[in-house]
Amino acid sequence: MKCPRCLAVCMDTDPFCFSCRSPFSRKQDNVLPGAEGGKPPYAARLSMIFMCVGACLGPVVGKEYGFISSSGGGGIDFGSAMWAGIGAAITGTLGYAIGMMLFGSGSRK
């Protein structure tokens, strides 16, 4: 089943949504901390979007500036994997900072 509030996938036997912490039954209202929230944390979502873009652009930037040399062998190219991680880390942090500036704190309000 899906949570009616945040559309996260939940089990039928869950007492509350583990993503937004809203209870599935009315008798559990005011029991769970964080269940009174309204907006989802947009800063974390923006960070994830920036991270995906950075993981794609990291190897491109690494090859463009000559940090990655093309190896003819098969298998994992560890230079490209390293630059994908570096790009994801840098842009993910940047995306979270921009999200905090645009949408306020990362907590639910």
Residue pairs with C-beta under 8 A, 6 or more apart in sequence:
1 9
1 10
1 11
1 12
2 8
2 9
2 10
3 10
3 17
3 19
3 20
3 22
3 24
5 17
5 20
5 22
6 17
6 19
6 20
6 22
6 40
8 17
8 18
8 19
8 20
10 17
10 18
10 24
14 24
15 23
15 24
15 25
15 28
16 22
16 23
16 24
16 28
16 32
16 35
17 24
20 34
20 35
20 37
20 40
20 108
21 32
21 33
21 34
21 35
21 37
22 32
22 35
22 37
23 29
23 31
23 32
23 35
29 35
34 108
37 107
37 108
37 109
38 108
38 109
39 103
39 108
39 109
40 108
41 106
41 107
41 108
42 99
42 102
42 103
43 96
43 99
43 100
43 102
43 103
43 104
43 105
43 106
44 96
44 99
44 106
45 99
46 95
46 96
46 98
46 99
46 102
46 103
47 92
47 93
47 95
47 96
47 99
48 92
48 95
49 95
50 91
50 92
50 94
50 95
50 96
50 98
51 88
51 89
51 91
51 92
51 95
52 88
53 91
54 87
54 88
54 89
54 90
54 91
54 92
55 84
55 85
55 87
55 88
56 84
56 87
57 87
57 91
58 83
58 84
58 85
58 86
58 87
58 88
59 68
59 79
59 80
59 83
59 84
59 87
61 83
61 87
62 68
62 79
62 80
62 82
62 83
62 86
63 70
63 80
67 79
67 83
68 77
68 79
68 80
68 83
69 79
71 77
96 106
99 106
100 106
